[in-house]
């Protein structure tokens, strides 16, 4: 199986179908990344923009990397930034998943709301660059080095930012109590 770097190289040599294969390999991951960051409706439009931008800038791809996913996340992040700058703040709330009917999970909902509030508060206290590295590593399952590629920063800087983010989250008000409560609940259910 050809690597993404090989396929991008072939597309530069005129084989348009080679780039289509790169798209097919990564469209689900990039699409989900966009959904998590901008909501389902916006993600559909943004995904098309990502592929156009990636195709147009494929000459800039560093073919020493076989996997194009981190590069594609970088392209997607640039499209997201343009989108966010163009939207009024009140329009930037992501889609909320539908709640299953016939289920009354109030204690779980209360705990989840409390946990989200604590984590959201802790995340807002992070520096933007720490938050981006953490999201790429935690949500998109990239390594720190791949997150660095996506963000266009040195790998050592990404590792430092990730470490700072983890420390800040661990030390944030309410997070240690939240983790203790979660771990206690897990122990009770075993």
C-alpha positions in Angstrom: 0.0 0.0 0.0 1.4 3.4 -1.0 2.1 6.0 1.7 0.3 9.3 1.8 3.6 10.9 0.8 3.8 8.6 -2.3 0.2 9.4 -3.2 0.8 13.1 -2.9 3.9 12.8 -5.0 2.0 10.9 -7.7 -0.8 13.6 -7.6 1.9 16.2 -8.3 3.0 14.2 -11.3 -0.5 14.3 -12.7 -2.3 11.3 -11.1 -5.4 13.1 -9.7 -6.8 9.8 -8.4 -3.8 9.5 -6.1 -5.0 12.5 -4.1 -8.5 11.1 -4.1 -7.1 8.1 -2.2 -5.5 10.4 0.4 -8.9 12.1 0.8 -10.6 8.7 1.2 -8.1 7.6 3.8 -8.5 10.7 6.0 -12.0 12.1 5.3 -13.6 10.5 8.4 -10.9 11.6 10.8 -10.7 15.2 9.4 -14.5 15.4 9.2 -15.0 14.3 12.9 -12.3 16.9 13.9 -14.3 19.6 12.2 -17.6 18.4 13.7 -16.1 18.5 17.2 -14.7 22.0 16.7 -17.5 23.7 14.6 -20.6 21.6 14.7 -22.1 19.2 12.1 -23.5 21.9 9.7 -20.4 24.0 9.5 -18.2 20.9 9.2 -19.8 19.7 6.0 -18.9 23.0 4.3 -15.5 23.2 5.9 -14.5 19.7 4.9 -14.8 20.6 1.2 -12.7 23.7 1.8 -10.1 21.6 3.6 -9.8 19.2 0.6 -9.5 22.1 -1.9 -6.9 23.9 0.2 -4.9 20.7 0.7 -5.0 19.9 -3.0 -3.9 23.4 -3.9 -1.1 23.4 -1.3 0.1 19.8 -1.7 3.4 21.0 -3.2 4.2 22.3 0.3 3.7 18.9 1.9 7.0 17.5 3.4 7.1 14.1 1.8 9.6 12.8 4.4 6.5 12.2 6.4 4.5 9.1 5.2 1.3 10.0 7.1 -0.5 13.2 5.9 -3.1 13.3 8.8 -1.2 15.8 10.9 -0.7 18.0 7.9 -4.4 17.7 7.1 -5.3 18.7 10.6 -3.2 21.8 10.2 -5.0 22.7 7.0 -8.3 22.0 8.8 -7.3 24.2 11.7 -6.5 27.1 9.3 -9.9 26.7 7.7 -11.5 26.7 11.2 -9.7 29.8 12.2 -11.0 31.6 9.1 -14.5 30.3 9.8 -14.4 31.5 13.5 -13.1 34.9 12.5 -16.0 35.3 10.0 -18.8 34.3 12.4 -20.5 36.3 15.2 -19.6 34.8 18.6 -23.1 33.6 19.3 -23.0 31.4 16.2 -20.0 29.4 17.3 -21.8 27.0 19.6 -21.3 23.4 18.3 -24.3 21.0 17.7 -25.6 19.3 20.9 -26.3 15.6 20.4 -29.9 14.4 20.8 -30.7 13.0 24.2 -32.2 9.5 24.1 -36.0 9.5 24.8 -37.4 7.4 27.6 -34.3 7.6 29.8 -34.1 9.6 33.0 -30.5 10.0 33.8 -30.7 13.0 36.2 -28.0 11.9 38.6 -25.6 11.1 35.8 -26.6 14.3 34.0 -25.9 16.4 37.1 -22.6 14.8 37.5 -21.8 15.2 33.8 -22.8 18.9 33.9 -20.7 19.5 37.0 -17.7 17.7 35.4 -18.1 19.6 32.1 -18.3 22.9 34.0 -15.1 22.1 36.0 -13.2 20.9 32.9 -14.5 23.8 30.7 -13.3 26.3 33.3 -9.9 24.5 33.6 -9.5 24.5 29.8 -10.3 28.2 29.4 -7.5 28.9 31.8 -5.0 27.2 29.5 -3.0 29.3 27.0 -4.5 28.9 23.5 -1.4 27.1 22.2 -1.6 24.6 25.2 -5.2 24.0 24.5 -4.6 23.3 20.8 -1.8 20.8 21.5 -3.9 19.1 24.2 -6.9 18.8 21.8 -4.9 17.3 19.0 -3.3 14.7 21.3 -6.4 13.9 23.4 -9.2 14.2 20.8 -7.5 13.4 17.5 -5.1 10.8 18.9 -2.0 12.4 17.5 1.4 12.2 19.1 3.0 15.4 20.4 5.3 15.4 17.4 2.4 15.0 15.0 0.5 17.8 16.8 3.6 19.9 16.4 3.5 19.3 12.6 -0.2 20.2 12.5 0.5 23.4 14.3 3.8 24.3 12.6 5.8 24.4 15.8 8.9 22.4 16.9 8.2 19.0 18.5 9.9 20.0 21.7 7.7 23.0 22.0 4.6 20.8 21.6 5.8 18.4 24.2 6.4 21.3 26.6 3.0 22.8 25.9 1.3 19.4 26.4 3.1 18.9 29.7 2.1 22.4 30.9 -1.5 21.8 29.9 -1.6 18.5 31.8 -0.1 20.1 34.9 -2.4 23.0 34.7 -5.5 20.8 34.3 -4.4 18.5 37.2 -3.8 21.5 39.4 -7.0 23.4 38.4 -9.6 24.1 41.1 -12.1 21.3 41.3 -10.3 18.9 39.0 -8.6 16.9 41.6 -11.9 16.5 43.5 -13.6 15.6 40.3 -11.0 12.9 39.5 -11.2 11.6 43.0 -15.1 11.3 42.7 -14.8 9.6 39.3 -12.2 7.1 40.6 -14.4 6.4 43.7 -17.4 5.7 41.5 -15.4 3.4 39.3 -14.2 1.4 42.4 -17.8 1.1 43.7 -19.0 -0.4 40.4 -16.3 -3.0 40.2 
